[in-house]
């Protein structure tokens, strides 16, 4: 589920064309941001608005950043939401990215199961 969190960060950057990084609005140094992500006192999540994408995508990205990893959606659910938000059914770079990450996450789960 950590891959889902990372996927949402990258997706946010692709949608918003961020050149300052996902946490630029917190006005902190990179080391401070990393420290707060590792040892959260307050949750740091990028700011989102529906001006660059639909409310459905904003909701999806926020769910991918849920503090409880078990509450984050899986890649199958993410793909379904993205396709529902794009009714033309065009294959986009996000679709391709989701497919690759889904395969990677599934493979990783299999490896963990084998080793435990």
N, C-alpha and C positions, 0 to 999 in steps of 0.2 A: 504493500500500500504506500510505501515511501515513493515508489515510482509514480503513483498517481499524483502525489503532492508536487513532485518535480515536473510532471507533465503539465500541471495547471500553471506553474510558474512560467514555463516556456511558452505555453499557449497565451497567457496574459501578455507576455512581451511581444509575441507575434501580432496579436490583435491591436495592442496599443502602440506598437512601433517604439518601444521604450529604448531610449539611448542612454538613460541615466540609471537603469536597473530597477528591479521590482520594488525596492524598499527606499527609493529616493525621497519620498515624502516624509520619512521619519527623521531626516537630518542627523544621521549618526554615521560614524566612521565604519568601514566594512568590518573591522575586528569586533566592534561593539555589536553590530547586527548579528554576526555569526555567534557570538557569545550568548545573545538573547534568544537566538533560535535553538541553541543547544540546551540552555538552562532557562526555560521561559518563566518569567515572573508574570509578565503580561504577554498575550499572544501577539506576535507580529505577523500581519497578513497584508499583502499589497492592497492598495485602494482600487476599487472597481466602480465603474459607473456604466449605465446603459447607453451612453452616447456613442460608443465605438462598437457595441455589439448588443444583442438582444438581452432582455431580462433573464431569459431562460439560460443563456450562456453564463451570465453573471452568477446566477444561482448554482449552476454546475461547478464553476470554478471555486466558489466559496465552499461547496460540499467536498471538493477535493482537498481542501485545506483544513478539514475538520480536525480538531485536536486529537480525537480518538480515531486512530487509523482504521479500526473496524467499521466505523460509520462512513468512511470514504467510499465512493462508488468504485466498482471494478471497471476495467477497460471495456468490457462488453456493454455495460450500462452507459458509459461515456460515449461510445461509438453510436449507440442508439439515440442518445440525446442530440449529438451533433448532426446525425442524419435527419432527425425530426426537425431540427432547426434549419436545415437546408433541404427543403422539399424537392428542389430540382434534381437531387440525387447525384450531383457532380462529385467526382472524386477530387478531393483537395489534398494539399500537403498535410493538413491536420488529420485527414482520414488515413493517409499513408503512415504518419507518425503514430497514430493510435494503433494501427495494425501491428507495426513493429514492436511497440512497447507492450502490447497485449501478448504477443508471442514470447517476448523476453520474460515478462512477468510469469507466464505459465511455465516456461522452462525453469525459471528460478524456483518456483514452488515445487516442481518435480524434484529438483536437485536437493532442496531442503528436506523433502519427505524421504528421499533415499538415504540421506545422511543422519536422520533422526529416528 
